[in-house]
Amino acid sequence: MNADLEILPEVADALAGGGPVVALESTILAHGLPRGDNRRIADQIEGQVRASGAVPATIAVLDGRVRIGLGPADLDRLCESDDIAKLSVRDLGVALALHRDGATTVASTSALAHRAGIGVFATGGLGGVHRGAAQSFDISADLGVLASTPVLVVCAGVKSILDVPGTLEYLETLSVPVLGYRTDAFPGFYLSDSGYRVPWRVETPEQAADVVLARRALHTDGAGVVLANPIPVDQQLDIDLHDRTLAAGLALLEANHVTGKDVTPRLLEFFHSSTHGASLRVNVDLVLGNAALAGQVAVALSLTLAQAASAS
């Protein structure tokens, strides 16, 4: 199985037996959460996947090797090191050639998960079309990779700093289906409802798995599937606080001429400091919820495939 990938034995065994596996990104651990908290939360995220009956596979690049699934010592290193690069798909070959350590984004995690044979991936928020993209052409690589990578991505929509309707329109252009999990509203990361609708809705993990299988049967599964899972309303960030913080944060970015890949981390840091940690709590809650749902979808997908195999 993919000699150029170093797959944790537990993950390899599950894949070989057709068991449920959920891919997890590592950028949130290395760059998205405070040092100290990140290692504890890493265990919690993997724990949610396990509680759903699936095997977690946190993905990263260590010592110039792609690692599909990390042991405790690897997670320690990822969460404690000051020399972890942020790797999108374009950076993977460079990191491998230079023997660098790196954390994977949504784009690179999706691509590597597919290479390893993992069909379900849980993250926090999807990247998207940035505000002003008509002039800057700033569109996350996440979207392009999803257009060519048949992985179901469970996320809490996109961050409110982005152009939400532009992102949904671009996903449509790329033929990436967007499913709302028990909702008609497209989530806005910190908020349950971004103010925009989803084109399709599913009520159960089994229905989400059925969508994946139907696309495979029709041979229209070249693109991924977005399963948008909103944070519960009672756990979302206070709406007034969110709107004030967003307006102030966008003004700060403009004043400091922050652009490109620096926008998201700077604004998330601003949210964390300005909300006195409230946004971090929401971030962690939504990631844990997405990991749990992804585990359930992976289990449903594995069971359905096993039943189909036994019947044939």
C-alpha positions in Angstrom: 0.0 0.0 0.0 1.7 3.2 -1.2 5.4 2.5 -0.4 6.0 6.3 -0.2 3.6 6.7 2.6 4.5 5.6 6.2 1.2 4.3 7.6 0.6 3.7 11.3 0.1 -0.1 11.7 -3.3 0.5 13.4 -4.5 2.5 10.4 -3.0 0.1 7.8 -4.7 -2.8 9.5 -8.1 -1.0 9.4 -7.7 -0.1 5.8 -6.6 -3.6 4.8 -9.7 -5.0 6.5 -12.1 -2.4 5.0 -12.6 -0.8 8.4 -13.7 2.8 9.1 -10.8 5.3 9.1 -11.0 9.1 9.5 -8.3 11.4 8.3 -7.4 14.4 10.5 -5.4 17.5 9.5 -2.4 18.5 11.6 -2.2 22.3 10.9 -4.8 22.9 13.6 -2.5 21.3 16.1 0.8 22.9 15.0 -0.6 26.4 14.0 -4.2 26.8 15.0 -4.3 26.0 18.8 -2.2 27.4 21.7 0.8 25.5 22.8 0.0 23.1 25.6 -3.7 23.0 24.8 -3.0 21.6 21.4 -1.6 18.3 22.6 -4.6 17.7 24.9 -7.0 18.6 22.2 -5.3 16.3 19.7 -6.2 13.4 22.0 -9.7 14.6 22.3 -10.2 14.9 18.5 -8.8 11.4 18.0 -10.9 10.2 20.9 -14.1 11.5 19.3 -13.3 9.4 16.2 -12.6 6.3 18.3 -15.9 6.8 20.2 -17.7 6.7 16.9 -16.2 3.3 16.2 -13.6 4.5 13.6 -9.8 4.7 13.6 -8.2 8.2 13.5 -5.4 9.0 11.1 -3.8 12.3 11.8 -1.6 13.2 8.8 1.7 15.1 8.8 5.2 15.1 7.3 8.0 14.2 9.7 11.6 13.7 8.8 10.7 14.1 5.1 8.2 11.3 5.2 4.5 11.4 4.8 2.9 10.0 7.9 -0.6 8.6 7.8 -1.5 8.2 11.5 0.6 9.5 14.4 1.6 7.8 17.6 1.8 9.7 21.0 5.5 10.6 20.5 4.8 12.0 17.1 1.9 14.0 18.3 4.1 15.4 21.1 6.7 16.5 18.6 4.1 18.0 16.3 2.5 20.0 19.1 5.7 21.1 20.8 8.2 21.9 18.0 8.8 25.5 16.8 9.9 24.3 13.4 6.8 22.8 11.8 6.1 24.2 8.3 2.5 24.7 7.1 2.1 22.4 4.0 -0.4 22.7 1.3 -0.3 20.3 -1.7 2.2 22.5 -3.5 4.6 22.3 -0.6 4.6 18.6 0.0 7.3 17.7 -2.6 9.6 20.4 -1.3 9.2 19.3 2.3 10.0 15.7 1.4 13.0 16.7 -0.7 14.4 18.9 2.1 13.5 16.5 4.9 11.4 19.1 6.7 8.7 18.6 9.2 5.3 20.0 8.3 1.7 20.1 9.2 -0.9 19.4 6.6 -3.8 21.8 5.6 -7.2 20.8 4.4 -5.9 20.5 0.8 -2.9 18.4 1.5 -4.7 16.2 4.1 -7.4 15.5 1.5 -4.9 14.6 -1.2 -2.8 12.4 1.1 -5.9 10.7 2.6 -7.0 9.7 -0.8 -3.6 8.4 -1.7 -3.8 6.2 1.4 -7.3 5.0 0.6 -9.1 7.0 3.3 -12.4 8.4 2.1 -13.6 10.5 5.1 -11.8 13.5 6.5 -12.7 15.8 9.5 -11.6 19.4 9.9 -12.7 22.6 11.4 -13.5 25.0 8.6 -13.0 24.8 4.9 -10.9 27.3 3.0 -12.7 29.4 0.4 -12.9 32.4 -1.8 -11.5 35.5 0.0 -13.1 38.8 0.0 -11.9 40.9 -2.9 -10.9 37.8 -4.9 -12.0 39.4 -8.1 -8.9 41.7 -7.8 -6.5 39.5 -5.8 -7.4 36.1 -7.2 -7.1 34.8 -3.6 -8.9 31.5 -3.5 -8.0 28.7 -1.2 -6.2 25.7 -2.6 -8.7 23.6 -0.6 -11.4 24.2 -3.3 -9.3 23.1 -6.2 -8.1 20.0 -4.5 -11.6 19.0 -3.5 -12.6 19.3 -7.2 -10.3 16.5 -8.1 -10.1 14.4 -4.8 -13.0 12.0 -3.9 -12.9 12.5 -0.2 -15.9 13.5 2.0 -14.9 16.4 4.1 -16.8 17.1 7.3 -16.5 20.8 8.2 -18.3 23.7 10.0 -18.6 25.6 6.7 -16.1 28.4 6.1 -14.8 31.1 8.3 -16.8 34.3 8.3 -13.7 36.3 7.1 -14.3 34.7 3.6 -16.7 35.5 0.8 -19.3 32.9 1.7 -21.6 33.2 -1.4 -18.5 33.4 -3.6 -17.3 30.1 -2.0 -20.6 28.3 -2.5 -20.7 29.5 -6.1 -17.2 28.3 -6.8 -17.9 24.9 -5.3 -20.9 24.7 -7.6 -18.7 25.6 -10.6 -16.2 22.8 -9.5 -19.1 20.3 -9.2 -18.4 19.7 -5.5 -21.7 18.9 -3.8 -22.5 20.6 -0.5 -24.7 18.7 2.0 -26.0 20.3 5.2 -26.1 17.9 8.1 -29.6 18.3 9.6 -29.7 21.9 8.5 -30.7 24.0 5.5 -28.2 26.7 6.5 -24.6 26.8 5.4 -22.6 27.1 8.7 -20.3 30.1 9.3 -17.7 28.3 11.4 -18.1 30.3 14.7 -21.8 30.7 13.8 -24.4 28.0 13.1 -25.8 30.0 10.2 -23.8 32.1 7.7 -27.0 33.5 6.3 -26.8 31.4 3.1 -28.5 28.1 2.2 -27.1 24.7 1.3 -28.4 23.0 -1.8 -28.9 19.6 -0.2 -29.6 18.3 3.3 -29.0 14.9 4.9 -30.4 13.7 8.2 -28.1 10.7 9.1 -24.6 9.5 8.7 -26.0 6.7 6.6 -27.5 9.2 4.1 -24.2 10.9 3.8 -22.5 7.6 3.1 -25.2 6.7 0.6 -24.3 10.0 -1.3 -20.7 8.9 -1.6 -21.7 5.4 -2.8 -24.2 6.7 -5.3 -21.5 9.0 -6.8 -19.1 6.1 -7.0 -21.8 4.0 -8.8 -22.4 6.8 -11.3 -18.6 7.4 -11.7 -19.2 11.1 -10.8 -16.9 10.8 -7.7 -13.9 12.6 -9.2 -14.7 15.5 -6.8 -15.1 15.4 -3.1 -18.2 16.0 -1.0 -18.6 18.7 1.6 -20.7 17.7 4.6 -21.4 21.0 6.4 -22.0 20.3 10.1 -23.1 23.4 12.1 -22.0 23.9 15.7 -25.2 23.8 17.9 -26.8 27.2 18.4 -26.2 27.1 22.1 -22.5 26.6 21.6 -21.9 29.2 18.9 -20.1 32.5 19.4 -22.3 35.4 20.6 -23.5 36.9 17.3 -23.0 40.6 18.4 -19.5 39.8 19.7 -18.7 37.9 16.4 -19.8 40.8 14.2 -17.9 43.4 16.2 -14.8 41.3 16.3 -15.0 40.5 12.6 -15.4 44.2 11.6 -12.4 45.2 13.8 -10.3 42.3 12.5 -10.9 43.1 8.9 -10.1 46.8 9.5 -6.8 45.7 11.2 -5.9 43.5 8.3 -6.5 46.3 5.8 -4.5 48.8 7.9 -1.5 46.4 8.1 -1.8 45.2 4.5 -2.1 41.6 5.5 -2.9 39.4 2.5 -2.8 35.8 1.2 -2.0 32.9 3.5 -1.3 35.2 6.4 -5.0 36.4 6.6 -6.6 33.4 8.3 -4.0 32.9 11.1 -3.8 36.6 11.8 -7.6 37.0 12.0 -8.0 33.8 14.1 -5.4 35.1 16.5 -7.3 38.5 16.7 -10.5 36.6 17.4 -8.9 34.7 20.2 -7.4 37.7 21.9 -10.4 40.0 21.4 -13.0 37.5 22.6 -10.8 36.5 25.6 -10.7 32.8 24.4 -14.4 32.4 23.6 -13.7 31.9 19.9 -11.1 29.2 20.8 -13.7 27.3 22.8 -16.1 27.4 19.8 -13.3 26.3 17.5 -12.5 23.3 19.7 -16.2 22.4 20.1 -16.9 22.4 16.4 -13.8 20.4 15.6 -14.8 17.7 18.1 -18.3 17.6 16.7 -17.0 17.2 13.2 -14.6 14.4 14.2 -17.5 12.5 15.9 -19.7 12.9 12.8 -16.9 11.9 10.4 -16.4 8.7 12.5 -20.1 7.9 12.2 -20.1 8.4 8.4 -16.9 6.3 8.1 -18.6 3.5 10.1 -21.7 3.7 7.9 -19.7 3.7 4.7 -17.6 0.7 5.9 -20.7 -1.3 6.9 -22.5 -0.6 3.7 -19.5 -1.7 1.6 -19.1 -4.8 3.7 -22.8 -5.7 3.2 -22.5 -5.2 -0.5 -19.4 -7.4 -0.7 -21.0 -10.2 1.3 -24.1 -10.1 -0.9 -22.2 -10.3 -4.2 
